């Protein structure tokens, strides 16, 4: 193993290569419009849009800003999490077949917030650190575009050399030193439980997904809030046991000695948002893109503040 970034020599202290915090801060402070982070067009929902129509939009887009025509302003942002609560607790189950007359105005929402293309990537990460999965950006023509977490992660991956050695840290060290700790608590559900119970637990714990395990507590699958889409046309499916609801699909795992750069590759190459951390096949944690973004943001801000404090003291 080599470790050139951890040299304690004072001779090259001003060299950019030996100042990873400064490098990362400069890297993240560039404006969004000068980065290669991908933005997509977004469809806006109105408060009077029927629930069923809005659900079809969110199935494809995953999140949307909501506009109130009467107030002439944006009033919030919705994603699948808000529809999940509605389906679980406000719709009759089993379904009665009666038409649903509610509109988007009946849903809970995230507060409305936008960035603009002159905002820095660091500001974007700060917003993602609040727990949202997509950010909305005003472009030069005042139209709204969207950035998702995978686009940010791809940008990280494409610029891996800007991380000053952080990319070579393993998960165990990130947990200890940099606050990547959300995987310390794991919620899981047995494959024989009905789907709606899994979604109830996801809602209760305010998470986006969790592992499905067998009777030996070994991971056999994964359920995320996005899987509600499979029941969009027939909510009766929510009463099925988990092992019948899902088609077989790969399970992505890591261990505590996995490197940050390896996590970048697993997330991006497989288009996923969470990786199960295991020990001998048993889940001991979950790492999400939100965790990674939050860790990088807080690492940058904390260490930059500490460096400024040290300079003042000197």
Residue, then its C-alpha position, 0 to 999 in steps of 0.5 A: x500500500x502507498x499513501x502519498x497524501x498522508x505525508x507529514x513533511x512540512x516542506x511541501x505544505x503549500x503544495x495543492x496535492x498536500x492540501x486535500x481540504x482546500x482542493x475539495x473546497x475549490x472543486x465543490x465551489x464551482x458553479x453548477x453551470x460550469x460543472x458537467x452535472x446533468x440536468x433534465x427537464x421537469x414537468x410541473x404539477x398543479x395543486x388541482x391535478x387529480x391524485x391518479x394523474x399526478x401519480x403517473x407523472x411521479x412514477x416516471x419523474x420521481x419528483x415534481x414542483x407543485x404550483x398553485x394557480x390561485x396563489x400564483x406561486x409554487x407551494x411545495x415539492x412532492x415525490x413518491x414518499x408523499x404518495x406512499x403515505x397517501x396510499x397506505x393511510x388515506x385510500x381504502x385497502x383493499x381497494x373499493x373500486x370507487x374513483x378517487x377524487x382527491x388532488x395534489x393539494x391533499x398531499x403533504x409536501x416538501x418545502x419549495x426550494x430552488x437553486x440557480x445555475x450560478x449556485x455552487x455545487x457545494x450549495x447543491x450538496x448542502x440541499x441534498x444533505x437535508x435528505x431530499x433526493x432531487x434538486x430543482x434549478x432555475x436556468x437562464x430562461x427561468x425554466x425549472x430543471x432537475x438534478x438527481x443524486x446519481x448525476x452528482x455521483x457520476x460527477x464525483x466518479x468522473x472527477x475522482x482525482x479531486x478528492x485528495x485521497x478521500x476516495x481511498x478511505x474505507x467505510x470503517x474509517x469514514x464511519x470513524x473519522x468523517x461521520x458516515x454513520x447512518x448505516x449503524x442502524x438497519x431495518x429489515x423485513x422477512x420475505x414472507x411478510x406482505x408488501x404493504x407491511x414493508x411499505x408501512x415500515x419504510x414510512x414509519x422509519x422515514x427511509x427510502x428502502x431496506x433489505x428483505x431477509x430470509x429466516x436465517x437473516x440473510x439478504x435475499x432482496x431489497x425493497x425501496x419506495x420506488x417499488x410501489x410503482x409495480x402496484x400502480x395499476x393494481x393495489x391488491x398486489x400490496x397484500x402479496x408476500x414479498x417473495x412473490x411480489x418481486x422478480x429475482x434481481x441482483x443484490x448489491x453489497x459491500x463490506x466495511x473495508x470497501x473503498x469510497x471509490x468502489x462505492x461510487x462505481x457500484x452506485x453508478x454502474x448499477x443505477x442504484x441508490x443504496x448498498x447493503x453492508x454485510x458481514x458473513x451475509x448478514x446485513x449490518x448496515x445500509x449506505x445510500x447516495x444521500x449518506x455519501x453526499x452528506x459525508x462529503x459535504x460535512x467533511x469539507x465544511x468541518x475540515x475547512x472550518x477547522x483549518x480556518x480556526x487553526x490559521x487564526x490561532x497561528 
